[in-house]
Amino acid sequence: MKSQPVSALLAGAVQYLGAIVVILAATALLQPLRDFLGAPIAALLYLLPVGLTTWIWGLGPGIAASFSAFLAFNYFFLPPYFTLNVHRAQDLLALFVFFAVAVVINQLLGRARSSLAQAQAREREATHLYELSLALAGLHSQDAIAPVIEARAREVFGAQLVRASFVTGLNDAGGAPPPVEPADVVIPLSTARGRLGEISLWRAALPLSSTEERLARAFASQCALALERATLAEAERRAQVLEASDQFKTALLSSVSHELRTPLATIRAAATSLRSGAVAWSTPAGDDLIAAIDDEAQHLNRLVGNLLDMSRIEAGALRPQRQWNILAEIVDGVLAQMTRVSKLHQMIVDIPEDLAFVSVDYVQIEQVFTNLISNSLKYAPPETAITISAASALDGFVRVTVANQGPPVPEEHLGRIFDKFYRVNSGDRVTGTGLGLSICKGIVEAHGGQIWAENRSSGFAFLFTLPTTQDGRELPVVPTELEAG
């Protein structure tokens, strides 16, 4: 704690001098009326400036005013006048009674003033702490808490500069470089778990008063609790992320391990039959086995592609390489690859020839169609139709529909079918990793579109939108002569 500055000593001296001046002024007013008022009335009137001095400047200046009034009353109002001698015993008794009453009044007023000052100080402390708690409420990181602590400390303690330094980092008020001289006041931030940091104040070498020290302790307690709450919130977030990651890995491993067995078993059985000579390569049975190997290899390729796409979506690294494409060409390419698996269904394509070009990543949108059609093939009964249609929509988008005649999805499940690993039907007939629709959602939203599902009277449908503009611009119109050429 630094020594009290000269300015504080001067302020105290001015208060004591002011108390004496007030008594002198009261004496100047009362002395001409001495014969009219009499000593008793003059003694009572002297109590007024004594009480006023005590109320304004406190107990010390009030005592000085009481003693000055005692001397002035004796000198000017008790005979013999203009001397401090007292000849009569009753005057001496009156003089001491006056001094005793003045001191008692001074004490009572001083205590009342002190109580009022303490009550006001408590009110200010409560207000500052309440405002601090409101400012810190809802903050869950040190980067957000530090500016609030520094701003509030500057206002509450009248500091020119404040720096809040934490155990895990340092924060500067306004990014200003730290001053060369040491801080005038350092407020530690500690909890039962240990020291979390400190608040450094530069306030023109003024030490903290007892009231400010009490406020500083409460202020530091609030800040330390906020820091501890942020630490616990961050630990909880990390725990939740780790738990979600662990659940994701467990579900993924379980789903993928199950999904890999069927194509691998088919590939192995077909390859074994061809290699052992049990089935000749140039026979229809051999052609069927080769086709099965090719189909299951494509199945495995789609599975691995889904896993890679899901990992990119989870990491926020899915960046579509958008180019101008014809939607019908993308659909035709997908159906050509799925000819074998879709042979039990009727595939209907209804895309107008004059449909606008779409600005999409060809490979990613191809993956969307593959996943949606595969999902429709799983749930739609054999010999039913799967319809792929598209139409222009408002605001520079094309709306695409992949509809099937499968069973409707309960309304409570419609909003969740695009979640990872979410399955409406867990029957043995329907297999898969449960990632296909989630990947479709990530890809479509990465293109700026939307995807949803709805029940229809004829079955079930997926709908999604694709942009017909790129960077806010539509596809330039190709001149007719160039088209003909």
PLY file of the C-alpha trace (Angstrom):
ply
format ascii 1.0
element vertex 485
property float x
property float y
property float z
element edge 484
property int vertex1
property int vertex2
end_header
0.00 0.00 0.00
1.48 3.38 -1.04
1.68 6.41 1.32
-1.19 8.85 1.31
-0.60 11.54 -1.33
-0.17 15.21 -0.44
-3.47 16.10 -2.09
-5.39 13.97 0.43
-3.61 15.72 3.35
-4.42 19.13 1.90
-8.07 18.16 1.48
-8.25 17.16 5.18
-6.58 20.42 6.28
-9.07 22.42 4.23
-11.95 20.67 5.97
-10.63 21.48 9.47
-9.95 25.07 8.45
-13.44 25.30 6.99
-14.95 24.13 10.29
-13.14 26.95 12.16
-14.23 29.49 9.53
-17.86 28.45 9.92
-17.71 29.04 13.69
-16.05 32.41 13.12
-18.78 33.37 10.68
-21.47 32.30 13.16
-19.74 34.34 15.88
-19.67 37.40 13.63
-23.43 37.10 13.17
-24.30 36.41 16.81
-21.94 38.78 18.63
-23.81 42.02 17.70
-26.99 40.43 19.09
-25.37 39.34 22.35
-27.42 41.60 24.62
-30.65 40.74 22.83
-30.15 36.96 22.69
-28.47 36.20 25.97
-25.99 33.42 26.69
-28.46 30.44 26.69
-29.91 31.32 23.25
-26.44 31.97 21.85
-25.28 28.54 23.11
-28.20 26.87 21.35
-27.55 28.78 18.12
-23.89 27.71 18.17
-25.03 24.11 18.00
-26.38 24.70 14.47
-23.02 25.38 12.74
-21.45 22.57 14.80
-24.04 20.08 13.52
-23.81 21.42 9.96
-20.03 21.09 9.97
-20.22 17.53 11.25
-22.78 16.55 8.62
-20.81 18.03 5.74
-17.20 17.15 6.63
-17.43 14.37 9.17
-16.52 13.65 12.77
-13.00 15.19 12.89
-13.93 18.64 11.54
-17.05 18.49 13.75
-14.87 18.08 16.88
-12.79 21.05 15.72
-15.98 23.08 15.27
-17.21 22.06 18.76
-13.97 23.18 20.41
-13.95 26.44 18.42
-17.55 27.12 19.43
-16.66 26.38 23.04
-13.88 28.99 22.97
-15.96 31.55 21.06
-18.93 31.17 23.39
-16.65 31.66 26.41
-14.81 34.61 24.86
-17.74 36.58 23.49
-20.82 35.56 25.50
-19.73 34.84 29.08
-18.65 37.72 31.35
-16.07 39.01 31.67
-16.27 39.48 27.88
-13.29 39.19 25.54
-11.43 36.96 27.95
-11.38 33.24 28.67
-11.77 33.76 32.42
-15.01 32.61 34.08
-15.94 34.24 37.42
-19.27 32.68 38.23
-19.72 28.98 38.95
-23.00 28.77 37.02
-21.31 30.20 33.94
-18.56 27.63 34.24
-21.19 24.89 34.52
-23.06 26.28 31.50
-19.83 26.38 29.54
-19.04 22.74 30.19
-22.64 21.70 29.55
-22.45 23.51 26.21
-19.25 21.71 25.30
-20.67 18.33 26.35
-23.88 18.90 24.34
-21.86 20.02 21.32
-19.68 16.91 21.51
-22.71 14.60 21.92
-24.51 16.20 18.99
-21.30 15.98 17.01
-20.97 12.27 17.81
-24.58 11.51 16.94
-24.46 13.39 13.67
-21.09 11.85 12.84
-22.46 8.35 13.37
-25.57 9.15 11.35
-23.43 10.53 8.54
-21.13 7.50 8.70
-24.11 5.12 8.63
-25.58 6.96 5.66
-22.24 6.86 3.86
-21.91 3.14 4.56
-25.44 2.49 3.34
-24.76 4.45 0.15
-21.47 2.63 -0.31
-23.23 -0.72 0.14
-25.85 0.34 -2.38
-23.17 1.32 -4.89
-21.36 -1.96 -4.29
-24.56 -3.93 -4.81
-25.29 -1.98 -7.98
-21.78 -2.52 -9.36
-21.83 -6.23 -8.55
-25.31 -6.64 -10.04
-24.27 -4.90 -13.24
-21.11 -7.03 -13.35
-23.08 -10.26 -12.89
-25.46 -9.22 -15.69
-22.55 -8.40 -17.99
-20.84 -11.74 -17.27
-24.00 -13.84 -17.48
-24.03 -16.06 -20.53
-20.32 -15.60 -21.32
-18.52 -18.91 -21.63
-15.05 -18.04 -22.89
-12.09 -16.07 -21.54
-11.92 -14.03 -24.75
-15.45 -12.75 -24.08
-15.04 -12.36 -20.30
-11.77 -10.36 -20.34
-13.11 -7.19 -22.10
-16.11 -7.11 -19.75
-13.91 -7.37 -16.65
-11.59 -4.63 -17.89
-14.40 -2.26 -18.86
-16.25 -2.72 -15.57
-13.06 -2.39 -13.49
-12.19 0.85 -15.28
-15.60 2.27 -14.43
-15.89 0.97 -10.86
-12.36 1.82 -9.64
-11.70 4.89 -11.79
-8.57 3.41 -13.36
-6.85 4.86 -16.40
-5.79 1.40 -17.59
-6.82 -2.13 -16.67
-5.26 -5.43 -17.66
-6.90 -8.79 -16.90
-4.37 -11.62 -17.05
-5.42 -15.24 -16.70
-3.50 -18.41 -16.02
-4.13 -19.65 -19.57
-3.75 -16.34 -21.39
-3.28 -12.59 -21.28
-5.77 -9.92 -22.36
-5.02 -6.26 -22.93
-7.58 -3.49 -22.59
-8.15 -2.27 -26.12
-5.04 -4.07 -27.32
-2.77 -1.34 -25.92
0.78 -2.29 -24.92
1.33 -2.69 -21.17
2.83 0.31 -19.35
6.40 0.18 -18.18
5.68 1.09 -14.55
4.19 -1.54 -12.22
0.48 -1.55 -11.49
-0.83 0.63 -8.66
-3.27 -2.07 -7.54
-3.31 -5.82 -8.23
-6.51 -7.75 -7.49
-6.02 -11.54 -7.46
-8.65 -13.82 -9.00
-8.85 -17.03 -7.00
-11.30 -19.80 -6.20
-11.14 -22.96 -4.14
-9.46 -24.61 -7.14
-6.56 -22.15 -7.04
-5.42 -18.87 -8.60
-7.01 -18.14 -11.98
-5.36 -14.80 -12.73
-5.33 -11.18 -11.63
-6.63 -7.70 -12.46
-4.00 -4.93 -12.64
-5.10 -1.31 -12.18
-3.22 1.89 -13.03
-5.01 4.77 -11.26
-2.57 7.66 -10.74
-0.93 6.06 -7.68
-4.14 6.28 -5.62
-4.48 3.36 -3.20
-7.78 1.64 -2.58
-9.85 2.84 0.35
-11.28 0.32 2.81
-14.63 0.49 1.02
-12.97 -0.03 -2.36
-10.94 -2.93 -0.99
-14.14 -4.64 0.15
-15.68 -3.97 -3.26
-12.53 -5.26 -4.96
-12.79 -8.57 -3.09
-16.42 -9.02 -4.11
-15.61 -7.89 -7.66
-12.77 -10.42 -7.89
-15.01 -13.17 -6.53
-17.61 -12.53 -9.24
-14.97 -12.49 -11.96
-13.32 -15.66 -10.66
-16.66 -17.46 -10.63
-17.29 -16.37 -14.22
-13.86 -17.66 -15.25
-14.47 -20.95 -13.47
-17.87 -21.23 -15.11
-16.26 -20.65 -18.52
-13.64 -23.30 -17.77
-16.29 -25.81 -16.73
-18.43 -24.95 -19.78
-15.45 -25.48 -22.08
-14.69 -28.80 -20.37
-18.33 -29.82 -20.77
-18.27 -28.89 -24.48
-15.12 -30.94 -24.99
-16.68 -33.86 -23.15
-19.83 -33.62 -25.28
-17.77 -33.48 -28.47
-15.73 -36.49 -27.37
-18.87 -38.38 -26.40
-20.57 -37.55 -29.72
-17.41 -38.53 -31.58
-17.22 -41.80 -29.70
-20.88 -42.53 -30.42
-20.35 -41.65 -34.08
-17.34 -43.94 -34.36
-19.16 -46.80 -32.61
-22.25 -46.46 -34.80
-20.15 -46.06 -37.93
-18.02 -49.11 -37.17
-21.08 -51.22 -36.39
-22.94 -50.09 -39.51
-20.00 -50.30 -41.90
-18.82 -53.67 -40.64
-22.31 -55.06 -41.25
-22.67 -53.36 -44.64
-19.28 -54.60 -45.90
-19.98 -58.26 -45.31
-22.63 -58.74 -48.04
-20.73 -57.30 -51.05
-17.45 -58.82 -49.91
-19.10 -62.23 -49.50
-20.63 -61.95 -52.98
-17.34 -60.86 -54.56
-15.41 -63.60 -52.82
-17.92 -66.32 -53.75
-18.02 -65.23 -57.39
-14.25 -64.91 -57.64
-13.76 -68.33 -56.01
-16.20 -69.98 -58.43
-14.47 -68.43 -61.46
-10.97 -69.13 -60.21
-11.62 -72.75 -59.28
-13.17 -73.50 -62.68
-16.51 -74.51 -61.20
-18.06 -71.92 -63.50
-16.52 -71.23 -66.89
-15.71 -67.63 -67.77
-17.32 -67.74 -71.23
-20.67 -69.12 -70.08
-23.83 -67.13 -69.15
-23.28 -68.14 -65.52
-19.75 -66.76 -65.71
-21.06 -63.49 -67.17
-23.54 -63.26 -64.27
-20.75 -63.76 -61.73
-18.59 -61.08 -63.39
-21.56 -58.70 -63.40
-22.16 -59.46 -59.71
-18.53 -58.67 -58.92
-18.82 -55.40 -60.82
-22.09 -54.43 -59.08
-20.81 -55.24 -55.62
-17.54 -53.41 -56.31
-19.59 -50.35 -57.27
-21.56 -50.86 -54.05
-18.33 -50.84 -52.06
-17.12 -47.79 -53.96
-20.34 -45.94 -53.09
-19.95 -46.99 -49.46
-16.40 -45.67 -49.26
-17.46 -42.51 -51.11
-20.24 -41.95 -48.57
-17.79 -42.32 -45.72
-15.38 -39.83 -47.28
-18.19 -37.38 -48.06
-19.52 -37.68 -44.50
-16.10 -36.96 -43.05
-15.75 -33.86 -45.25
-19.22 -32.66 -44.27
-18.47 -33.18 -40.56
-15.21 -31.23 -40.94
-16.89 -28.43 -42.93
-14.51 -29.12 -45.83
-17.10 -29.95 -48.48
-16.50 -27.37 -51.23
-18.53 -27.92 -54.43
-16.60 -27.31 -57.67
-19.56 -25.73 -59.40
-19.82 -25.75 -63.19
-22.69 -25.35 -65.64
-24.34 -28.75 -66.15
-27.43 -30.23 -67.77
-29.55 -31.95 -65.14
-30.86 -34.61 -67.54
-27.30 -35.71 -68.37
-26.51 -36.21 -64.67
-29.67 -38.32 -64.19
-28.98 -40.41 -67.33
-25.45 -41.12 -66.12
-26.70 -42.28 -62.72
-29.39 -44.54 -64.21
-26.84 -46.08 -66.58
-24.69 -47.08 -63.61
-27.68 -48.49 -61.72
-29.21 -50.50 -64.56
-28.65 -53.86 -62.87
-29.87 -52.91 -59.38
-32.94 -51.09 -60.76
-34.08 -53.80 -63.18
-37.01 -54.78 -60.92
-38.43 -51.23 -61.02
-39.73 -48.95 -63.71
-37.52 -45.84 -63.95
-39.34 -42.77 -65.31
-37.50 -39.50 -66.10
-39.55 -36.34 -66.61
-37.14 -33.45 -67.19
-38.09 -30.76 -69.75
-35.63 -30.20 -72.57
-35.74 -26.43 -72.06
-34.94 -26.66 -68.35
-32.33 -24.13 -67.28
-28.74 -25.21 -66.76
-27.79 -25.83 -63.13
-24.60 -24.57 -61.47
-23.48 -27.66 -59.53
-20.63 -30.03 -58.82
-21.34 -32.88 -61.25
-19.85 -35.65 -59.09
-21.54 -34.49 -55.89
-25.02 -34.11 -57.45
-24.52 -37.49 -59.08
-23.95 -38.83 -55.56
-27.20 -37.19 -54.40
-29.22 -38.88 -57.14
-27.48 -42.21 -56.51
-28.31 -42.12 -52.80
-31.92 -41.01 -53.28
-32.60 -43.60 -55.98
-30.91 -46.33 -53.91
-33.11 -45.40 -50.94
-36.22 -45.54 -53.16
-35.20 -48.97 -54.52
-34.89 -50.30 -50.98
-38.35 -49.26 -49.82
-40.48 -49.29 -52.99
-42.13 -52.63 -53.83
-40.86 -54.45 -56.96
-42.53 -53.68 -60.30
-43.44 -50.15 -59.13
-42.32 -46.89 -60.71
-39.64 -44.51 -59.49
-40.09 -41.08 -61.06
-37.38 -38.43 -61.38
-38.77 -35.03 -62.39
-37.63 -31.44 -62.37
-39.20 -28.03 -62.92
-38.11 -24.41 -62.70
-38.76 -22.74 -59.39
-38.68 -19.14 -58.25
-35.56 -17.19 -57.18
-33.07 -18.90 -59.49
-33.56 -22.54 -58.45
-34.72 -25.79 -60.03
-36.85 -28.12 -57.91
-36.11 -31.82 -58.33
-38.39 -34.64 -57.21
-37.49 -38.31 -56.73
-40.79 -40.08 -56.05
-41.55 -43.73 -55.39
-44.58 -45.84 -54.54
-43.22 -47.03 -51.23
-45.03 -46.88 -47.89
-45.51 -43.46 -46.27
-43.22 -42.33 -43.47
-44.87 -41.44 -40.14
-45.06 -37.69 -39.73
-42.91 -37.74 -36.57
-40.06 -39.27 -38.59
-40.14 -36.95 -41.63
-37.99 -34.29 -39.99
-35.32 -36.79 -38.90
-34.77 -39.06 -41.89
-31.82 -36.90 -42.97
-30.02 -37.42 -39.62
-26.95 -39.66 -39.50
-27.72 -43.35 -38.86
-31.44 -42.63 -38.47
-33.57 -45.51 -39.76
-37.37 -45.52 -39.96
-37.49 -49.25 -40.70
-34.93 -51.44 -38.97
-36.15 -54.63 -40.66
-33.74 -57.14 -42.11
-34.89 -56.41 -45.65
-33.48 -52.90 -45.62
-29.70 -52.58 -45.31
-27.30 -49.66 -45.40
-25.09 -47.45 -43.28
-27.75 -44.81 -42.62
-25.48 -42.09 -44.05
-26.89 -41.70 -47.57
-29.66 -39.19 -46.83
-27.46 -37.24 -44.42
-24.85 -36.89 -47.18
-27.55 -35.73 -49.61
-28.55 -33.02 -47.15
-24.94 -31.85 -46.70
-24.28 -31.71 -50.44
-27.52 -29.91 -51.35
-27.07 -27.33 -48.59
-23.44 -26.81 -49.65
-24.86 -25.80 -53.05
-27.21 -23.30 -51.37
-30.31 -25.45 -51.85
-32.75 -27.21 -49.56
-33.87 -30.83 -49.29
-36.93 -32.32 -47.65
-39.30 -35.30 -47.84
-43.05 -35.59 -47.96
-45.77 -38.24 -48.10
-48.03 -38.33 -51.15
-51.21 -40.14 -52.02
-49.26 -42.29 -54.48
-46.31 -42.97 -52.17
-43.29 -41.09 -50.91
-41.03 -38.41 -52.43
-37.75 -36.60 -51.87
-37.55 -33.00 -53.05
-34.56 -30.69 -53.31
-33.57 -27.47 -55.03
-30.48 -26.67 -57.12
-29.24 -23.21 -58.19
-29.50 -21.96 -61.77
-27.14 -19.06 -61.07
-23.43 -18.92 -60.30
-22.04 -16.02 -58.28
-25.38 -14.29 -58.85
-25.15 -14.63 -62.66
-27.16 -16.82 -65.01
-25.62 -18.89 -67.81
-24.77 -16.58 -70.74
-26.97 -17.14 -73.78
-25.12 -18.85 -76.65
-25.70 -17.10 -80.01
-27.85 -19.10 -82.46
-25.19 -19.23 -85.20
-22.69 -20.71 -82.76
-25.24 -23.30 -81.67
-25.85 -24.29 -85.28
-22.11 -24.51 -85.90
0 1
1 2
2 3
3 4
4 5
5 6
6 7
7 8
8 9
9 10
10 11
11 12
12 13
13 14
14 15
15 16
16 17
17 18
18 19
19 20
20 21
21 22
22 23
23 24
24 25
25 26
26 27
27 28
28 29
29 30
30 31
31 32
32 33
33 34
34 35
35 36
36 37
37 38
38 39
39 40
40 41
41 42
42 43
43 44
44 45
45 46
46 47
47 48
48 49
49 50
50 51
51 52
52 53
53 54
54 55
55 56
56 57
57 58
58 59
59 60
60 61
61 62
62 63
63 64
64 65
65 66
66 67
67 68
68 69
69 70
70 71
71 72
72 73
73 74
74 75
75 76
76 77
77 78
78 79
79 80
80 81
81 82
82 83
83 84
84 85
85 86
86 87
87 88
88 89
89 90
90 91
91 92
92 93
93 94
94 95
95 96
96 97
97 98
98 99
99 100
100 101
101 102
102 103
103 104
104 105
105 106
106 107
107 108
108 109
109 110
110 111
111 112
112 113
113 114
114 115
115 116
116 117
117 118
118 119
119 120
120 121
121 122
122 123
123 124
124 125
125 126
126 127
127 128
128 129
129 130
130 131
131 132
132 133
133 134
134 135
135 136
136 137
137 138
138 139
139 140
140 141
141 142
142 143
143 144
144 145
145 146
146 147
147 148
148 149
149 150
150 151
151 152
152 153
153 154
154 155
155 156
156 157
157 158
158 159
159 160
160 161
161 162
162 163
163 164
164 165
165 166
166 167
167 168
168 169
169 170
170 171
171 172
172 173
173 174
174 175
175 176
176 177
177 178
178 179
179 180
180 181
181 182
182 183
183 184
184 185
185 186
186 187
187 188
188 189
189 190
190 191
191 192
192 193
193 194
194 195
195 196
196 197
197 198
198 199
199 200
200 201
201 202
202 203
203 204
204 205
205 206
206 207
207 208
208 209
209 210
210 211
211 212
212 213
213 214
214 215
215 216
216 217
217 218
218 219
219 220
220 221
221 222
222 223
223 224
224 225
225 226
226 227
227 228
228 229
229 230
230 231
231 232
232 233
233 234
234 235
235 236
236 237
237 238
238 239
239 240
240 241
241 242
242 243
243 244
244 245
245 246
246 247
247 248
248 249
249 250
250 251
251 252
252 253
253 254
254 255
255 256
256 257
257 258
258 259
259 260
260 261
261 262
262 263
263 264
264 265
265 266
266 267
267 268
268 269
269 270
270 271
271 272
272 273
273 274
274 275
275 276
276 277
277 278
278 279
279 280
280 281
281 282
282 283
283 284
284 285
285 286
286 287
287 288
288 289
289 290
290 291
291 292
292 293
293 294
294 295
295 296
296 297
297 298
298 299
299 300
300 301
301 302
302 303
303 304
304 305
305 306
306 307
307 308
308 309
309 310
310 311
311 312
312 313
313 314
314 315
315 316
316 317
317 318
318 319
319 320
320 321
321 322
322 323
323 324
324 325
325 326
326 327
327 328
328 329
329 330
330 331
331 332
332 333
333 334
334 335
335 336
336 337
337 338
338 339
339 340
340 341
341 342
342 343
343 344
344 345
345 346
346 347
347 348
348 349
349 350
350 351
351 352
352 353
353 354
354 355
355 356
356 357
357 358
358 359
359 360
360 361
361 362
362 363
363 364
364 365
365 366
366 367
367 368
368 369
369 370
370 371
371 372
372 373
373 374
374 375
375 376
376 377
377 378
378 379
379 380
380 381
381 382
382 383
383 384
384 385
385 386
386 387
387 388
388 389
389 390
390 391
391 392
392 393
393 394
394 395
395 396
396 397
397 398
398 399
399 400
400 401
401 402
402 403
403 404
404 405
405 406
406 407
407 408
408 409
409 410
410 411
411 412
412 413
413 414
414 415
415 416
416 417
417 418
418 419
419 420
420 421
421 422
422 423
423 424
424 425
425 426
426 427
427 428
428 429
429 430
430 431
431 432
432 433
433 434
434 435
435 436
436 437
437 438
438 439
439 440
440 441
441 442
442 443
443 444
444 445
445 446
446 447
447 448
448 449
449 450
450 451
451 452
452 453
453 454
454 455
455 456
456 457
457 458
458 459
459 460
460 461
461 462
462 463
463 464
464 465
465 466
466 467
467 468
468 469
469 470
470 471
471 472
472 473
473 474
474 475
475 476
476 477
477 478
478 479
479 480
480 481
481 482
482 483
483 484
